[in-house]
Amino acid sequence: MAKIKSTGTVDVELTLAELELIRRALGLVRDFGDMADWDPATALRADLEVAW
């Protein structure tokens, strides 16, 4: 598993199918993930919805 050592802006090209899988996975964090990940996952999902 990768460990994030710093944060920044990253441009990544995804197909619509890949983006949908990521969006769905982020939605599952609330049910199956750690509580510490809930807010960041929700924020990232919201960012992806805007970009969609």
C-alpha positions in Angstrom: 0.0 0.0 0.0 1.2 3.5 -0.9 1.9 6.0 1.9 1.2 9.7 1.1 4.1 11.8 2.3 2.9 15.1 0.9 -0.1 16.6 -0.9 -0.5 18.6 -4.0 -2.5 18.9 -7.2 -2.3 16.0 -9.6 -3.7 15.8 -13.1 -4.8 12.2 -14.0 -6.7 11.1 -17.1 -9.5 8.6 -16.5 -12.1 7.1 -18.6 -15.7 7.7 -17.5 -16.0 4.0 -16.4 -12.9 4.5 -14.1 -14.2 7.7 -12.7 -17.5 6.0 -11.9 -15.7 3.2 -10.1 -13.8 5.7 -8.0 -17.0 7.6 -7.2 -18.7 4.4 -6.1 -15.8 3.3 -3.9 -15.7 6.7 -2.2 -19.4 6.3 -1.4 -18.6 3.0 0.4 -16.1 4.6 2.8 -19.0 5.8 5.0 -20.2 2.2 5.4 -16.9 0.3 5.5 -14.1 2.7 6.0 -12.5 4.3 9.1 -14.2 7.3 10.6 -11.1 9.3 10.0 -11.5 8.8 6.3 -15.2 9.8 6.1 -14.8 13.6 5.6 -11.8 13.4 3.2 -13.7 10.8 1.1 -16.9 12.9 1.0 -14.9 16.0 0.0 -13.1 14.1 -2.8 -16.3 12.7 -4.0 -17.9 16.2 -4.1 -14.8 17.4 -6.1 -15.3 14.6 -8.6 -19.0 15.4 -8.9 -18.1 19.0 -9.9 -15.6 17.8 -12.4 -18.0 15.2 -13.8 
